[in-house]
Amino acid sequence: MNDTTLSRRQALGALGAGAATVAFAGRAIAQESAGPAAPPTTITQPPRSFAPDAPPNVYFWDPDIIGVDDRFWGVMQPNAPIQRLWTGSLWAEGPAWNAVGKFLVWSDIPNNRQMRYLSEDGHVSVFRQPSNNSNGNTFDFQGRQLSCEHLTRRVVRYELDGSITVLADSFEGKPLNSPNDVVAHPDGSYFFTDPPYGGQLYEGTPDAAGGPSNPDGLLNNRVGQPAGIGTKKREMETATYRIAPDGKITRVVGEDKVPDPNGLCLSPDGKKLYIASTGKGPGDTGPGGQGKVFVGDIAEDGSVSNVKEFSDFMIDGVKCGPDGVRCDVNGNVWCSSNAGRAVGYSGATVWSADGDLLGRIRLPEICGNLTFGGPKRNRLFMAASQSLYAVYTSTQGSAPA
């Protein structure tokens, strides 16, 4: 497949920055390489329906679960079909499982809301609106929800009594760009990424006039926003941070190591940090992320070192841009895939801890993020474009949410 269509992240960067000042780095990360792309599904012609009322999938292995390495079959469930649980989002992101309440929370960023799926009967409802264009969510080891808010450029924690604590909104006196994803470490600290993706109209608000995503001030970034929103400008590089148990914030991975950091997760032992580096965002003038995942070592003091490339996410000659990341208890890395118009390569990818591709879960929509959940924590939930998908596995997620 040979296509020069821009990826979602690159397109957002152009729209936010102004045509006169921002140029794209080139072809979309999801379209860089020509190569055959499989059809969106192999079950039926026309393609299968994933809807809750769709005809049953009677195949022992769902044909959209594709093994590359025999180890893949050890973490998948042979008689479990891929299911579309719900559709109706504009861009679904940040799924997180609440083990006590037995529900899933995820973000619908453009609609400025968080949604909730109840496992008992599949009921879906609005959980929180407005959500300040929240993106990534998780629950920490005390059962408190953490959310990254594009609009307010902050990371917040919803306390058990219903109050809200602002965990981070600046670093060294400068406002954050737009926190994207957050994970809880067993030592009580949190790691979060801060790319610029919220600095545009669709998923947040552009910079104030003169900022990188609104250099000429042509965009009125206060229209439709609450009072006080729209005064900030992007002032910092993209980076990954740690919030210590005492609240101290440190930059643990800079833009020189992982530009445009997006999804992130911890290894089961909490000693490694995986970070997805996606594409250019609003206001980026450098090369930006190249659609790769990196991994670094976490020291006892929370610092991160030895950051190196984990995978370039090239599969069959197709660039499969990573976004959300989670680990299972075996140390395998599960990552959402945005293959753009390379139909058949979007969904989820599964990798060994050594970076070997084990297999893929093919979806008819681009997958933004994923997490393990369900009462046994053996169900993979995938927030994909407008819909929520799930499939049961033979393993469990290593994180609390």
C-alpha positions in Angstrom: 0.0 0.0 0.0 1.4 3.4 -1.0 -0.3 6.4 0.6 0.9 9.8 1.7 -2.1 10.7 3.8 -1.1 12.5 7.0 -1.4 10.7 10.4 -3.9 11.9 12.9 -1.2 13.5 15.2 0.5 15.2 12.3 -2.7 16.6 11.0 -3.5 18.0 14.5 -0.1 19.6 14.6 -0.7 21.5 11.4 -4.2 22.6 12.3 -3.0 23.9 15.7 0.1 25.7 14.5 -1.1 27.7 11.5 -0.3 27.0 7.9 2.3 29.8 7.6 4.6 28.6 10.3 4.5 24.8 10.7 5.6 22.3 8.0 5.2 18.6 8.3 8.2 16.4 8.6 7.1 14.3 5.6 4.9 11.4 5.1 2.7 10.1 8.0 4.3 7.7 10.4 1.5 5.3 9.6 2.1 5.5 5.8 5.9 5.6 5.5 6.4 2.2 3.9 4.7 0.6 1.0 3.6 -3.0 1.5 0.6 -5.3 1.3 -2.1 -4.6 3.9 -4.5 -7.3 4.9 -8.2 -6.7 4.6 -10.0 -5.4 7.7 -11.3 -8.8 8.5 -11.1 -12.4 7.2 -14.4 -13.8 8.5 -17.0 -12.6 6.0 -17.4 -10.8 2.8 -18.6 -8.1 3.2 -16.5 -7.6 6.4 -17.8 -8.9 9.7 -19.8 -6.8 12.1 -18.4 -6.3 15.6 -21.6 -5.0 17.0 -23.2 -6.5 20.1 -26.0 -7.9 18.0 -23.7 -9.2 15.2 -23.9 -12.8 14.1 -21.9 -15.1 16.3 -18.2 -15.7 15.6 -18.1 -19.5 15.4 -14.3 -19.8 14.7 -12.3 -21.4 17.5 -9.6 -18.8 17.0 -11.0 -15.4 16.1 -9.5 -14.8 12.6 -8.7 -11.2 13.6 -6.4 -12.5 16.3 -3.2 -13.1 14.4 -0.2 -14.9 15.8 3.3 -14.2 14.7 5.2 -16.1 17.4 3.9 -19.3 19.0 4.3 -17.7 22.4 1.3 -15.5 21.5 -1.1 -18.4 21.8 -0.1 -18.8 25.5 -1.5 -15.4 26.4 -4.7 -15.5 24.2 -7.9 -17.4 24.8 -8.8 -19.6 21.8 -12.6 -19.5 22.1 -12.9 -15.8 23.0 -14.2 -13.4 20.2 -13.3 -9.8 19.8 -16.4 -7.8 20.8 -17.5 -4.2 20.1 -19.1 -3.2 23.4 -20.2 0.3 22.5 -19.8 3.0 19.9 -20.6 6.8 20.0 -17.4 8.6 20.9 -15.6 11.1 18.7 -12.1 10.0 19.9 -11.9 7.3 22.6 -8.8 7.3 24.9 -7.5 6.5 28.3 -9.4 3.4 29.5 -8.9 2.5 33.2 -10.5 -0.3 35.2 -11.9 0.2 38.7 -11.6 -3.2 40.4 -13.8 -2.3 43.4 -16.7 -0.8 41.3 -16.2 -3.3 38.5 -16.4 -0.7 35.8 -14.3 0.8 33.1 -13.7 4.5 32.7 -12.5 6.1 29.5 -12.2 9.5 27.9 -14.1 10.9 24.9 -11.8 13.8 24.4 -13.5 16.0 21.8 -16.9 15.6 23.6 -15.2 16.7 26.9 -16.5 13.8 28.9 -15.6 10.5 30.5 -17.6 7.4 29.9 -18.3 4.4 32.1 -18.9 0.8 31.2 -20.5 -1.5 33.8 -19.4 -5.1 33.6 -22.6 -6.5 35.2 -24.9 -5.6 32.3 -22.8 -3.7 29.7 -24.5 -0.4 30.6 -22.7 2.6 29.3 -23.3 6.1 30.6 -21.6 9.5 31.0 -19.3 9.3 34.0 -18.0 12.9 34.2 -18.8 16.0 32.1 -17.1 18.3 31.6 -13.8 16.4 31.9 -11.5 19.3 30.9 -10.8 17.3 27.7 -9.2 14.5 29.8 -7.0 12.0 28.0 -5.2 9.3 30.0 -6.8 7.8 33.1 -5.7 5.2 35.7 -6.4 4.1 39.2 -3.6 4.0 41.7 -2.9 1.4 44.4 -5.3 3.1 46.8 -8.2 3.0 44.2 -8.1 6.7 43.4 -8.6 7.9 39.8 -5.9 9.8 38.1 -6.7 11.9 35.0 -4.6 13.9 32.6 -6.4 17.0 31.4 -5.6 18.7 28.1 -7.7 21.8 28.7 -6.3 22.8 32.1 -2.8 21.3 31.3 -2.7 19.4 34.6 -2.7 16.0 36.2 -5.4 15.5 38.9 -6.4 12.9 41.4 -10.0 12.2 42.4 -9.9 11.5 46.1 -12.1 8.8 47.8 -14.2 11.5 49.4 -15.0 13.1 46.0 -12.6 16.0 46.2 -10.0 16.8 43.6 -6.3 17.2 44.1 -4.1 18.9 41.5 -0.9 16.8 41.3 0.9 18.7 38.6 0.2 21.8 36.4 3.7 23.3 36.0 7.4 22.5 36.2 10.0 25.0 37.3 7.5 27.8 37.1 6.3 27.0 33.6 2.9 25.5 32.7 2.8 22.0 31.4 2.0 21.4 27.7 -0.9 19.0 27.9 -0.4 15.9 30.1 -1.4 12.8 28.2 -1.0 9.6 30.2 -0.2 8.6 33.8 0.7 5.4 35.7 1.0 4.6 39.4 4.2 3.1 40.8 4.1 0.7 43.8 6.3 3.1 45.7 3.5 5.7 45.7 4.9 7.9 42.9 3.3 8.6 39.5 4.9 8.9 36.1 3.2 11.0 33.4 3.9 12.2 29.9 3.6 15.8 28.6 3.4 16.1 24.8 1.6 19.1 23.1 -1.4 17.2 21.6 -4.0 19.1 23.6 -2.9 22.5 22.2 -5.5 22.5 19.5 -9.2 23.2 19.1 -10.5 19.6 18.8 -9.1 18.1 22.0 -8.3 21.1 24.2 -7.4 24.7 23.4 -4.6 26.3 21.4 -1.9 28.5 23.0 -2.6 32.1 23.7 -1.6 34.4 20.9 2.1 34.1 20.1 2.4 30.5 21.4 3.7 27.7 19.2 0.3 26.4 18.3 -1.2 29.9 17.7 1.8 32.0 16.6 -0.2 34.6 14.7 -3.0 34.8 17.2 -5.6 33.9 14.5 -7.3 31.4 16.7 -9.6 32.7 19.5 -8.7 30.1 22.1 -11.2 31.4 24.6 -14.3 30.8 22.6 -16.6 28.2 24.2 -14.2 27.8 27.2 -14.7 28.5 30.9 -13.4 31.8 32.3 -9.7 31.7 32.9 -8.9 29.3 30.1 -6.8 30.4 27.2 -4.1 32.4 28.9 -1.3 29.8 28.7 1.4 29.3 26.1 3.5 26.3 25.5 6.9 27.1 27.1 8.6 23.8 27.5 10.0 20.8 25.6 8.0 17.6 25.5 9.0 15.3 28.4 8.2 12.6 30.8 7.9 13.4 34.6 7.7 11.7 38.0 5.6 12.9 40.9 7.2 11.7 44.1 5.1 10.5 47.1 5.9 13.9 48.7 4.6 15.8 45.6 8.0 16.8 44.2 8.0 16.8 40.4 11.1 15.8 38.4 11.8 15.5 34.7 13.0 11.9 34.2 13.1 11.6 30.4 13.7 14.7 28.2 12.8 15.4 24.6 16.3 14.4 23.5 15.6 10.8 24.6 11.9 10.4 23.9 10.2 13.3 21.9 6.5 13.7 22.0 5.9 11.0 24.7 2.4 9.5 24.7 1.3 6.3 26.4 3.4 4.8 29.1 3.5 1.8 31.5 5.6 0.0 34.0 7.1 -3.5 33.9 5.5 -5.9 36.4 8.4 -5.4 38.9 8.2 -1.6 38.5 11.9 -1.4 37.4 11.3 -0.5 33.7 9.4 2.4 32.1 8.0 2.0 28.6 7.1 5.2 26.7 5.5 5.5 23.3 6.9 8.3 21.2 4.2 9.2 18.7 4.1 11.8 15.9 4.6 15.6 15.8 2.1 17.7 17.8 0.8 21.3 17.6 3.7 23.7 17.6 6.4 21.1 17.1 9.2 22.6 15.0 11.7 19.7 15.3 11.5 16.2 14.0 9.0 15.1 16.7 8.3 11.5 17.6 8.8 8.8 15.0 6.3 6.3 16.1 8.5 4.2 18.3 8.4 2.8 21.9 11.3 3.3 24.2 12.2 1.6 27.5 14.4 2.8 30.4 15.5 1.6 33.8 13.9 3.0 37.0 16.3 3.4 39.9 15.3 3.3 43.6 15.2 7.1 43.7 12.8 7.2 40.7 15.2 8.4 38.2 15.2 6.8 34.7 18.4 5.8 32.8 19.6 3.7 29.9 16.7 4.8 27.7 16.8 2.9 24.5 14.5 1.9 21.6 12.2 -1.0 22.4 10.6 -1.3 18.9 10.2 0.8 15.8 6.8 -0.7 15.2 7.4 -1.7 11.6 5.2 -4.8 10.9 5.2 -6.4 7.4 6.7 -3.2 6.0 3.8 -1.2 7.6 4.4 1.5 10.2 2.1 0.8 13.1 2.2 4.0 15.2 2.0 3.2 19.0 -0.1 5.1 21.5 -1.3 3.4 24.7 0.9 0.8 26.5 0.3 -1.8 29.1 2.2 -4.9 30.5 0.8 -8.2 31.5 2.1 -10.2 34.5 4.5 -12.1 32.3 6.2 -8.9 31.2 4.8 -8.8 27.7 4.0 -5.4 26.3 0.6 -4.7 24.8 0.4 -1.6 22.7 -2.4 0.1 20.7 -1.7 0.5 17.0 -2.5 3.4 14.6 -1.7 2.2 11.1 -3.6 5.0 9.4 -5.0 3.8 6.1 -3.0 0.6 6.1 -6.3 -1.3 6.7 -5.8 -4.4 8.7 -2.9 -3.2 10.9 -4.7 -1.0 13.4 -5.8 -2.5 16.7 -3.4 -3.9 19.3 0.1 -5.4 19.1 1.7 -7.7 21.6 5.5 -7.9 22.2 7.8 -9.9 24.4 9.9 -8.1 27.0 12.8 -8.6 24.6 11.0 -6.7 21.8 9.8 -9.6 19.7 6.5 -9.2 18.0 4.2 -12.0 19.3 0.9 -11.2 17.6 -1.8 -8.7 16.7 -5.4 -8.0 17.5 -7.0 -6.5 14.4 -9.8 -4.0 14.7 -11.8 -2.1 12.1 -10.8 1.2 13.8 -7.6 2.9 14.9 -6.9 2.0 18.5 -5.9 4.9 20.8 -5.3 3.1 24.1 -5.9 -0.1 26.0 -6.0 -1.6 29.5 -6.6 -4.9 31.3 -9.7 -5.2 33.4 -12.7 -7.3 34.2 -13.2 -9.0 37.6 -10.3 -11.3 36.9 -8.2 -8.6 35.2 -8.0 -10.9 32.1 -10.0 -8.9 29.7 -8.3 -6.5 27.3 -10.3 -3.3 26.8 -9.4 -1.2 23.7 -10.5 2.4 23.2 -10.6 2.7 19.4 -11.6 5.9 17.6 -15.4 6.0 18.1 -15.8 2.6 19.9 -14.9 0.4 22.8 -13.8 -3.1 22.1 -12.8 -6.0 24.4 -11.4 -9.5 24.2 -10.7 -12.1 26.9 -7.1 -13.3 27.3 -5.2 -16.1 29.1 -3.1 -13.6 31.1 -3.7 -10.7 33.5 -2.7 -7.1 33.5 0.2 -6.3 35.8 -1.1 -2.8 36.9 -4.0 -2.0 39.2 -5.8 -0.3 36.3 
